[in-house]
Amino acid sequence: MKKVGSTVRPTALGLADKVVRLRERLRDPEWRRYGYLLMGGKMLGVALLLGIVAFAMSVIGSPAQADDVVLKGNDIVNPINTVWTLVAAFLVFGMQPGFTMLEAGFSRSRETVNVLMECVVDTCLCGLLFYAWGFAFMFGSGTPFVGTEFFFLQGAPATYGSSGVAFLAFWIFQYAFADTCSTITSGAMIGRTAFIGDLIYSVGVSGFIYPIFGHWAWGPDGWLATMGSDGNFFPSLGTSFHDFAGSTVVHSIGGFVALAGAIVLGPRLGRRFKRDGGGPMLPHDLTIATVGGFILWFGWYGFNPGSTLSAMDFEGIGRIATNTTLAACAAGLSAMFYAYPKTRTWDVSFTVNGFLAGLVAITCPCYWVSPTGAVLLGAVAGVIVVVAVDVLEYLRIDDPIGAVPVHGICGIWGTLSLGLFACGQFGSTGPMAADNSAPLTGLFYGGGFTVLTAQIIGSAAICGSVFVTTMIMMYAIHAFGLLRVSTAGELEGLDLHEHGVPAYPEYALHGSAAPQGAPAFTAAAYGADARAAMAQAPSGVTLSRREATGAHAGGGDRQPRRAGGRDGHAPRLAGIAAIERQGALPPGA
């Protein structure tokens, strides 16, 4: 026995001790009699139960015997594939928190609530529009340019096409894709878009642009989906446009809508580009931005492997998941190393956007390339995203999140990379198994330019058409004064102006509520220039709040650090302090 405090507890016995105790008890006649009685009682209980069951069967009678049920393969396979598709759909829908966190973290604190509202409302709006007519336009049969059946999901069969997947399970999977495209578009327009303008263009994107142009590549009779076959466009090419999971259909469409919106809106107030002696502003919360990026990476395991619509193609699912992982890893590292000479820092924003660029790029060719090909094309995507950020900066296009480089430009690269890296071993997935009788072979594997030509045609047609259409739509909304928020509203901050509430508690917004020691920490962290700027600030205004005012994301270069620990952002902070003193910018905005 072991005594703990005033309580006596028995010491646990080991296996050997228990065997010794059992042997001793069996020598005792009283214990043996007790054991026989216990065993006999249990056997009597079992016999009684079996007797009751036998009596019940004799009274009720045996059931009428029918012919044995013959199960067909589809009776088992279709439910399995449907469950697989639903699980993948839930993973893709789970990317929405990732997008929300990524955009909120890479934006300024004063527009965080606006980002949250846009992501939530876009999700709700997209669901209703895709139910009403978006799905019909995209996946219904009709014409080579738009579908004309399944409006409001009416007249739907039990399964979609030859996939064997339950029709409504296929709908929910494709809705998650449509919602992804809709969310991408807002990334380059953060900080200056009126909420009513966001609602209007979201109707255009989710209700018309995405489903109509998506029909070209993914519709049952879309002209790009049937290209290269007899009686359709370009029959001599001999192959159609391929986009397995949406590098073009989802990401490039979303990216080029974002590009058009950013051009029509113009840059945010106070945004100075490197050509003009400035540089991208900093994100306000890299923690949630990075976590959001990882959530997106996790969701991509539904995005790409789920696009097989078939759990039976288990080899294909494994290959896709592996390729997705390797491309992201290679792109994240290549972006980090390529950006280092530019910033002289290990930039987390470039690294996060780098692995996202790799995920976007592998989305199209994930089924047809080898793991080595995935590493190579991912590494190229990591470099492309950094170069694309520089090009936008040079062109004075304000993209706070990096939506255009990540989704638009790397979506094009991923689509074209299929024509280079398709390894000639894999054909198409199927509900029962893969069909590799007609594999795709890219240029680097001896396949010539056939697949690459088809990819160039498809990418150019969709990206060009989306960009022109969106420019017209954005200029039309802008002409009515509904696209961009007023100057006063932008200076006040979208959170307060549009939604009437800040995202963060008082101490993060008002100097008087800041924890003790915050001003001293700010001055120490940002050097002499920051201390001088803080000394000139109005009473109760801290440098940390002005830093939050200028915070901006993503993907761009940071100003190089100066000797003595001074930071290149201090002149900009001092300029914001001067604006505050003049009353043009509300303190703590």
C-alpha positions in Angstrom: 0.0 0.0 0.0 1.1 3.6 -0.7 0.1 6.4 1.6 -0.5 9.9 -0.1 -1.4 12.6 2.5 -4.1 11.0 4.6 -5.3 8.7 1.8 -4.0 5.1 1.5 -4.0 3.8 -2.1 -3.2 0.2 -3.2 0.0 -0.2 -5.2 -0.7 -1.4 -8.8 0.3 -5.0 -9.4 2.4 -6.1 -12.3 1.5 -9.0 -14.6 3.8 -11.5 -12.7 2.3 -10.4 -9.4 -1.2 -11.0 -10.7 -0.3 -14.5 -11.9 1.1 -15.4 -8.5 -2.1 -14.1 -6.8 -4.3 -16.1 -9.2 -2.3 -19.3 -8.4 -2.6 -18.8 -4.7 -6.4 -18.2 -4.9 -6.9 -21.3 -7.0 -5.4 -23.3 -4.1 -8.1 -22.0 -1.8 -11.3 -24.2 -2.0 -13.5 -21.2 -1.3 -12.1 -19.2 -4.2 -12.4 -22.3 -6.5 -16.1 -22.7 -5.6 -16.7 -19.0 -6.3 -15.0 -19.3 -9.7 -17.1 -22.3 -10.7 -20.3 -20.5 -9.7 -19.4 -17.4 -11.7 -18.5 -19.3 -14.8 -21.7 -21.5 -14.6 -23.9 -18.4 -14.3 -22.4 -16.8 -17.4 -22.8 -20.0 -19.5 -26.4 -20.3 -18.3 -27.1 -16.7 -19.3 -25.7 -17.3 -22.8 -27.7 -20.5 -23.3 -30.9 -18.7 -22.1 -30.3 -15.8 -24.7 -29.7 -18.3 -27.5 -33.0 -20.1 -26.6 -34.9 -16.9 -26.7 -33.6 -16.0 -30.1 -34.4 -19.5 -31.4 -38.0 -19.3 -30.0 -38.6 -15.8 -31.5 -37.5 -17.0 -35.0 -39.8 -20.0 -34.8 -42.8 -17.9 -33.8 -42.2 -15.1 -36.3 -41.1 -17.4 -39.1 -38.3 -17.0 -41.6 -38.5 -14.2 -44.1 -39.6 -14.8 -47.6 -36.7 -15.5 -49.8 -36.1 -13.2 -52.7 -33.7 -13.4 -55.6 -30.2 -12.4 -54.5 -29.4 -8.7 -55.1 -26.9 -8.2 -57.9 -24.8 -5.2 -57.2 -23.3 -3.5 -60.2 -20.0 -1.7 -60.1 -21.5 1.7 -60.2 -23.7 0.9 -57.2 -20.6 0.9 -55.1 -18.3 3.2 -57.0 -20.7 6.2 -57.4 -21.3 6.6 -53.7 -17.6 6.4 -53.0 -16.8 8.9 -55.6 -19.6 11.2 -54.4 -18.2 11.1 -50.8 -14.7 11.8 -52.1 -16.0 14.8 -54.1 -17.9 16.2 -51.1 -14.8 15.9 -48.8 -12.8 17.7 -51.5 -15.5 20.4 -51.7 -15.4 21.0 -48.0 -11.6 21.4 -48.2 -11.9 23.9 -51.0 -14.6 25.8 -49.1 -12.2 25.8 -46.2 -9.9 28.0 -48.2 -12.2 31.0 -47.5 -10.8 31.5 -44.0 -7.4 31.3 -45.6 -8.2 34.0 -48.2 -9.8 36.2 -45.5 -6.7 36.0 -43.2 -4.3 36.4 -46.0 -6.0 39.6 -47.3 -6.6 41.0 -43.9 -3.0 40.5 -42.8 -1.5 42.0 -45.9 -3.8 45.0 -45.8 -3.7 48.0 -43.5 -5.4 47.7 -40.1 -7.9 50.5 -41.0 -9.5 48.3 -43.7 -9.6 44.9 -42.0 -13.3 44.9 -41.3 -13.9 45.8 -44.9 -11.9 42.8 -46.0 -13.9 40.5 -43.7 -17.2 41.8 -45.0 -16.1 41.5 -48.6 -15.1 37.9 -48.1 -18.2 36.9 -46.2 -20.6 38.7 -48.6 -18.9 37.4 -51.7 -19.3 33.9 -50.4 -23.0 34.3 -49.8 -23.7 36.2 -53.0 -21.7 33.7 -55.1 -23.8 30.8 -53.7 -27.1 32.3 -54.7 -25.9 33.4 -58.1 -24.3 30.0 -58.9 -27.5 28.3 -57.9 -29.7 30.6 -60.0 -27.8 30.7 -63.3 -24.0 30.5 -62.8 -23.9 26.7 -62.8 -26.2 26.6 -65.8 -24.0 29.0 -67.8 -20.9 27.0 -66.9 -21.8 23.3 -66.8 -25.0 23.1 -68.7 -25.0 22.0 -72.4 -26.1 24.5 -74.9 -23.6 26.3 -77.1 -19.8 26.4 -77.4 -19.9 29.7 -75.5 -22.5 29.3 -72.8 -24.7 26.6 -71.2 -28.5 26.8 -71.4 -29.8 24.2 -68.9 -30.0 23.5 -65.2 -31.2 27.1 -64.3 -32.1 27.1 -60.6 -30.8 23.5 -60.6 -34.0 22.4 -62.4 -34.1 19.3 -64.6 -31.0 17.9 -63.0 -30.2 14.2 -63.4 -29.2 12.0 -60.5 -25.5 12.2 -61.5 -23.6 14.8 -63.5 -22.6 13.6 -66.9 -20.4 10.4 -67.0 -18.7 11.3 -63.7 -21.1 9.1 -61.7 -21.0 11.8 -58.9 -24.3 12.9 -57.5 -25.4 16.0 -59.3 -25.8 18.2 -56.2 -22.4 17.0 -54.8 -20.9 18.1 -58.1 -22.7 21.5 -57.7 -21.3 22.1 -54.2 -17.8 21.2 -55.4 -18.0 23.7 -58.3 -19.6 26.4 -56.1 -16.5 26.2 -53.9 -14.4 26.9 -57.0 -16.5 29.8 -58.1 -16.3 31.3 -54.6 -12.5 31.0 -54.8 -12.4 33.0 -58.0 -14.7 35.6 -56.6 -12.5 36.1 -53.5 -9.3 36.4 -55.6 -10.7 39.5 -57.4 -10.9 41.7 -54.3 -7.2 41.3 -53.4 -5.9 44.0 -55.7 -8.7 46.4 -55.0 -8.4 46.6 -51.2 -8.4 50.0 -49.4 -10.3 52.2 -51.9 -13.3 50.2 -53.2 -16.7 51.3 -52.1 -18.7 48.4 -50.6 -21.6 49.0 -53.0 -19.1 48.8 -55.9 -17.8 45.5 -54.5 -21.4 44.2 -54.5 -22.0 45.2 -58.1 -18.8 43.9 -59.6 -19.1 40.7 -57.6 -22.5 40.0 -59.3 -20.7 40.5 -62.6 -17.9 38.1 -61.7 -19.8 35.3 -60.0 -22.9 35.5 -62.2 -21.5 36.1 -65.6 -17.7 36.4 -66.1 -16.5 33.3 -64.3 -19.2 30.9 -65.5 -19.4 32.0 -69.1 -15.7 32.1 -69.8 -15.3 29.0 -67.6 -17.8 27.2 -69.9 -15.4 27.6 -72.7 -12.8 25.2 -71.1 -14.9 23.1 -68.7 -18.4 23.0 -70.2 -19.5 19.8 -71.8 -19.6 21.5 -75.2 -17.3 24.5 -74.6 -15.3 25.4 -77.7 -11.9 25.0 -75.9 -13.0 21.7 -74.4 -13.8 20.3 -77.8 -11.0 22.1 -79.7 -9.0 19.8 -82.0 -11.8 17.3 -82.7 -13.7 16.8 -85.9 -16.3 19.4 -86.5 -15.0 21.8 -83.9 -12.5 24.6 -83.6 -9.0 23.9 -85.0 -9.6 20.1 -85.8 -6.1 19.8 -87.3 -4.5 20.5 -83.9 -5.7 17.1 -82.6 -5.9 18.0 -79.0 -8.1 20.2 -76.8 -7.2 22.8 -74.2 -6.4 21.2 -70.8 -6.8 22.8 -67.3 -7.1 20.0 -64.8 -8.0 22.1 -61.7 -8.1 25.7 -62.8 -4.9 27.6 -63.2 -6.7 29.5 -66.0 -10.4 28.9 -65.3 -10.2 29.9 -61.6 -6.9 31.7 -61.0 -6.2 33.6 -64.2 -9.8 34.7 -64.4 -9.7 36.0 -60.9 -6.3 37.5 -61.4 -7.2 39.4 -64.5 -10.5 40.7 -63.0 -8.3 42.0 -60.2 -5.9 43.6 -62.6 -8.7 45.4 -64.4 -10.2 46.6 -61.1 -6.8 47.9 -59.9 -6.2 49.8 -63.1 -9.6 51.5 -63.1 -9.5 52.3 -59.4 -6.0 53.7 -59.4 -3.7 53.6 -56.4 -4.7 54.3 -52.8 -4.2 57.8 -51.5 -0.6 58.2 -50.3 0.7 55.3 -52.3 4.1 56.2 -53.8 5.8 53.9 -56.1 9.5 53.2 -56.3 9.8 55.2 -59.6 8.6 58.2 -57.5 10.9 57.7 -54.6 8.5 55.6 -52.5 7.7 51.9 -52.1 5.1 49.4 -51.1 3.6 49.9 -47.7 3.9 47.2 -45.1 1.3 44.6 -44.0 -0.2 45.2 -40.6 -0.3 41.6 -39.4 2.1 39.1 -41.0 1.1 36.5 -38.5 -2.5 36.1 -39.7 -1.3 36.5 -43.3 1.1 33.6 -43.0 -1.3 31.4 -41.2 -3.9 32.2 -43.9 -1.4 31.1 -46.5 -0.9 27.8 -44.8 -4.7 27.3 -44.6 -4.9 27.9 -48.4 -2.1 25.3 -48.9 -4.1 22.8 -46.9 -7.3 23.5 -48.9 -5.4 22.9 -52.1 -5.4 19.2 -51.3 -9.1 19.3 -52.0 -8.7 21.7 -55.0 -6.3 19.6 -57.0 -6.8 15.9 -56.0 -10.5 16.5 -55.7 -10.7 17.5 -59.3 -10.4 13.8 -60.3 -14.0 13.4 -59.0 -12.9 9.8 -58.5 -11.6 8.1 -55.4 -11.0 5.0 -57.6 -8.1 6.7 -59.4 -6.0 6.3 -56.3 -2.7 6.5 -58.2 -3.7 9.8 -59.7 -4.8 11.3 -56.4 -1.5 10.4 -54.8 0.5 11.8 -57.7 -1.5 15.0 -57.7 -1.1 15.5 -54.0 2.6 14.9 -54.2 3.0 17.3 -57.2 1.0 19.9 -55.4 3.3 19.7 -52.4 6.6 19.7 -54.3 5.6 22.7 -56.5 4.6 24.8 -53.4 7.9 23.9 -51.6 10.1 24.7 -54.6 8.3 28.0 -55.3 8.4 29.2 -51.7 12.2 28.7 -51.5 12.9 30.1 -55.0 10.9 33.3 -54.2 12.7 33.7 -50.9 16.2 33.3 -52.4 15.5 35.4 -55.5 14.1 38.3 -53.5 16.9 38.3 -51.0 19.4 40.4 -53.1 16.6 42.9 -53.7 15.7 43.5 -50.0 18.7 42.2 -48.1 16.2 40.5 -45.8 14.5 37.1 -45.7 11.1 38.4 -46.7 8.1 36.4 -45.4 5.6 38.2 -47.7 7.6 37.1 -50.8 7.9 33.6 -49.4 4.2 33.2 -48.7 3.2 34.6 -52.0 5.9 32.4 -53.5 4.5 29.1 -52.3 1.0 30.3 -53.3 2.4 31.0 -56.8 3.7 27.4 -56.9 0.2 26.1 -55.9 -1.5 28.2 -58.6 1.0 27.0 -61.2 0.7 23.3 -60.5 -3.1 23.5 -60.5 -3.4 23.0 -64.3 -0.7 20.3 -65.0 -0.9 18.5 -61.6 -2.3 15.3 -63.2 0.1 15.0 -66.1 3.6 16.0 -64.8 6.1 14.0 -62.8 7.3 15.0 -59.4 10.5 16.3 -60.9 8.5 18.4 -63.4 6.5 19.8 -60.4 9.6 20.9 -58.6 11.0 22.6 -61.8 7.8 24.5 -62.7 7.2 25.5 -59.1 10.7 26.9 -58.8 10.1 29.0 -61.9 6.8 30.2 -60.5 8.6 31.5 -57.4 10.8 33.7 -59.5 8.0 34.8 -61.8 5.9 36.1 -58.9 8.8 38.3 -57.7 9.4 39.7 -61.2 5.7 40.3 -61.7 5.5 42.3 -58.4 8.3 44.5 -59.8 6.6 45.0 -63.1 3.4 46.1 -61.4 5.4 48.5 -59.2 7.0 49.9 -62.3 3.7 50.4 -64.1 2.3 52.1 -60.9 -0.4 49.5 -60.4 -1.4 49.2 -56.8 -2.0 45.6 -55.8 -1.9 45.3 -52.0 -2.1 41.5 -51.8 -0.2 40.5 -54.9 -3.3 38.9 -56.4 -2.3 39.7 -60.0 1.2 38.2 -59.8 0.2 35.1 -57.8 -3.1 34.2 -59.5 -3.1 36.0 -62.9 0.5 35.7 -64.1 1.4 32.4 -62.4 -1.9 31.0 -63.6 -0.7 31.7 -67.1 2.7 30.1 -66.4 1.1 27.0 -64.9 -1.2 26.6 -67.9 1.6 26.9 -70.4 3.9 24.7 -68.3 1.7 21.7 -69.2 2.9 22.0 -72.8 6.5 21.8 -71.6 6.4 19.3 -68.7 3.7 16.8 -69.5 5.6 13.6 -69.1 3.8 11.4 -71.7 2.6 8.8 -69.2 -0.8 9.9 -68.1 -4.1 10.5 -70.0 -7.3 11.2 -68.2 -9.0 10.3 -64.9 -12.2 8.3 -64.8 -14.9 7.1 -62.4 -13.6 3.6 -62.3 -9.9 4.0 -63.1 -7.5 6.2 -65.0 -7.4 6.0 -68.8 -3.8 6.3 -70.0 -4.4 5.2 -73.6 -3.9 8.8 -74.9 -1.3 10.4 -72.7 -0.3 14.1 -72.9 3.3 14.7 -73.9 5.0 18.1 -73.6 7.8 19.7 -75.5 10.5 18.7 -73.0 9.5 15.0 -73.3 9.5 14.8 -77.1 5.8 15.7 -77.7 6.5 18.7 -79.9 4.4 21.9 -79.8 0.9 20.4 -80.0 0.0 20.6 -76.4 1.8 23.9 -75.9 -0.1 25.4 -78.8 -3.5 24.3 -77.4 -2.5 25.8 -74.0 -1.4 29.1 -75.5 -4.7 29.4 -77.4 -6.8 28.7 -74.4 -4.9 30.9 -72.0 -4.8 33.8 -74.4 -8.5 33.5 -75.3 -9.8 33.4 -71.7 -7.4 35.9 -70.1 -7.8 38.4 -72.9 -11.6 38.1 -73.0 -11.8 38.4 -69.2 -9.6 41.4 -69.1 -11.5 43.4 -71.8 -14.9 42.5 -70.4 -13.9 43.4 -66.9 -12.4 46.7 -68.0 -15.7 47.6 -69.6 -17.7 46.6 -66.5 -15.4 48.4 -64.1 -15.4 51.6 -66.1 -19.2 51.5 -66.3 -19.5 51.1 -62.5 -16.9 53.9 -62.0 -18.8 56.2 -64.4 -21.7 56.1 -62.0 -19.4 57.0 -59.1 -20.0 53.7 -57.3 -16.7 51.9 -57.6 -14.3 54.0 -55.5 -15.0 55.4 -52.1 -14.8 59.1 -51.6 -11.6 60.8 -50.6 -12.9 61.6 -47.2 -14.0 58.0 -46.7 -10.6 56.7 -47.7 -8.8 59.1 -45.4 -11.1 58.1 -42.6 -10.6 54.4 -43.3 -13.0 51.9 -44.8 -13.7 50.2 -41.5 -15.1 53.3 -39.9 -16.5 54.9 -43.0 -18.3 51.9 -44.5 -18.9 49.6 -41.5 -18.8 51.9 -38.5 -16.5 49.8 -36.4 -12.8 49.1 -36.1 -11.3 45.6 -36.2 -9.1 46.0 -33.2 -9.5 47.1 -29.6 -8.9 50.6 -28.3 -5.3 50.2 -27.3 -4.3 49.4 -30.9 -6.0 52.5 -32.3 -5.8 55.3 -29.6 -2.6 56.4 -28.0 -4.3 57.2 -24.7 -5.3 53.6 -24.4 -1.9 52.1 -25.3 -0.2 50.0 -22.7 2.5 51.7 -20.7 5.9 51.6 -22.4 4.5 51.4 -26.0 5.9 54.8 -27.1 9.3 54.0 -25.7 9.3 50.6 -27.4 8.3 52.2 -30.7 11.0 54.8 -30.5 13.6 52.2 -29.7 12.4 49.9 -32.5 12.4 52.5 -35.3 15.5 54.5 -34.5 16.3 58.2 -34.3 14.1 59.4 -37.2 11.1 57.7 -35.5 11.9 59.4 -32.2 12.1 62.8 -33.9 8.8 62.2 -35.7 7.1 61.1 -32.5 8.4 64.1 -30.6 6.7 66.4 -33.2 3.4 64.4 -33.1 0.3 65.9 -31.5 -0.4 64.9 -27.9 -1.7 61.4 -27.5 -0.5 60.2 -31.0 2.1 57.5 -31.0 4.4 56.4 -33.8 3.0 52.9 -33.6 -0.4 54.2 -34.7 1.1 56.1 -37.6 3.0 52.9 -38.6 -0.4 51.1 -38.6 -1.8 53.9 -40.8 0.9 53.3 -43.4 0.9 49.6 -43.2 0.4 47.8 -46.5 1.0 44.5 -47.9 2.3 42.4 -49.8 4.7 41.1 -52.0 6.6 44.3 -52.6 10.1 45.4 -51.7 10.7 47.0 -48.3 12.9 50.0 -48.1 16.5 49.0 -47.3 17.7 49.5 -43.7 20.1 52.3 -43.2 23.3 52.3 -41.2 22.9 52.6 -37.4 19.7 50.6 -37.3 17.5 53.3 -39.0 14.6 52.1 -41.0 13.8 53.4 -44.4 10.1 53.9 -43.5 10.8 56.7 -41.0 10.6 59.6 -43.6 7.2 58.3 -44.6 6.1 58.1 -41.0 7.2 61.7 -40.4 5.3 62.8 -43.5 2.1 61.1 -42.1 2.7 62.9 -38.8 2.8 66.2 -40.7 -0.5 65.3 -42.4 -2.0 64.6 -39.1 -0.9 67.9 -37.7 -2.5 69.7 -40.6 -5.8 67.9 -39.9 -6.0 66.2 -43.4 -5.7 62.7 -41.8 -7.6 61.9 -38.6 -5.3 60.9 -35.8 -5.1 57.1 -35.4 -6.5 56.4 -38.9 
